[in-house]
Amino acid sequence: MKAAFLICVTYAVMGVIFAPGLHALIALEFILISSLPLLVAALYEPGSGENVHPVPGPLLFWGIFALGIMNLAIIAAGVDKSPAEILSADGFISIAAASTVKRYIDQGSSGHPVILALSLFLIYRLGAADTAVSAWRKILGFVPLVLYSLLTTEKWAMFLSGVFFLSGLFISRPFLEARRAAVRYVTLFMILGGGMAGLAVMLRGFDGNLMELLMPLLHYIFAPFPALGSWLTEGAAPQNWSFGALTFIGPLDALGFVYREAGVHTDNFIIYGMETNIYTAWRYLVQDYSLIGPFLLNLALMLPYIVFCRIRWRAASLAIGGFAVFSAFLSLNVTPFVHNSTAFAMLLALAYSVITVHFSNYGLYPIAHEQS
């Protein structure tokens, strides 16, 4: 819970640093107050414990890796291209351009969502077992998602890979230990992930200089926070609440109850002369459940979490705390249930951790170690 609180607030602080002003400060204050129940819950959080998450076995690792590579062929086939074209630079670029058009103009999707979810689940497993996993296996685990991002020009998959790896770190071990490891990895992700995101933008046809590339990327990540503050001051409270229609728009769209358009929101704000229509998860929650909705939802997580911690039901407290960590990381952009593949991957990860922790209490789940 400490991690969830700090992640939510840190995102908002970065928004203030990116675009100092009243609106960014309003967003920070709103997020800070809404997240206070997480901070209270953190007071009851277990302070230590052995990491019982084993290293992914060879069959699981190589099986999901192969599926991730196969997903690249599915992307190519989805835009009527031969998978063999991926192997050439010109073919790769042509597939990337075609998949971008399909997604933004034709409202189509890229790749297979279940395979994407499994690739994210593997990343979570690598993060949860972190110190027992060799560096080369961690690198290989990211390869399908990096290639997915480049072939579709979707920066989202790269962001998700970082979210699932870091969530594995924080869910599997004590906060201070996870924080130290996370600082190292975040630094690495910012360098490599920023480079991959920049390359994805260039594959879309961008031909400007480095500063012209860097500003839109920073704007994409942090402009939503001053935009959120502006939205909150322009009448968020009087709106008709939609009671989950946005928060759970992915499953609801799949079931045919609502229609999810690309981007979800259509109204824009101007930050540094550029438009943004990405409002973070807080926008979804406020529009669904009112201004006090996010605080009440966090309160609903806090109360059972404290009870489970007090009675030392580790598996149950981990399920709630793990969900809070995932939600906090994803709050930069969405709720966990906006994209079905993301929700499925998160549920797989949490179910795996809960089962692992539950059986470890009875000595039924041995800790695996990396094989050379």
Sequence and secondary structure as in RCSB ss.txt:
>XXXX:A:sequence
MKAAFLICVTYAVMGVIFAPGLHALIALEFILISSLPLLVAALYEPGSGENVHPVPGPLLFWGIFALGIMNLAII
AAGVDKSPAEILSADGFISIAAASTVKRYIDQGSSGHPVILALSLFLIYRLGAADTAVSAWRKILGFVPLVLYSL
LTTEKWAMFLSGVFFLSGLFISRPFLEARRAAVRYVTLFMILGGGMAGLAVMLRGFDGNLMELLMPLLHYIFAPF
PALGSWLTEGAAPQNWSFGALTFIGPLDALGFVYREAGVHTDNFIIYGMETNIYTAWRYLVQDYSLIGPFLLNLA
LMLPYIVFCRIRWRAASLAIGGFAVFSAFLSLNVTPFVHNSTAFAMLLALAYSVITVHFSNYGLYPIAHEQS
>XXXX:A:secstr
 HHHHHHHHHHHHHHHHHS SHHHHHHHHHHHHHHHHHHHHHTTS            HHHHHHHHHHHHHHHHHH
HHHTT  GGGGGSHHHHHHHHHHHHHHHHTS    S HHHHHHHHHHHHHHHHTGGGS HHHHHHHHHHHHHHHH
HHT HHHHHHHHHHHHHHHHHHS HHHHHHHHHHHHHHHHHHHHHHHHHHHHHTT    HHHHHHHHHHHHHTHH
HHHHHHHTTTSTTS   TTTTTTHHHHHHTTSS   TTS    EEETTEEE   HHHHHHHHHH TTHHHHHHHH
HHHHHHHHHHTT HHHHHHHHHHHHHHHHHTTT  TTSSHHHHHHHHHHHHHHHHHHHHHTTT S       
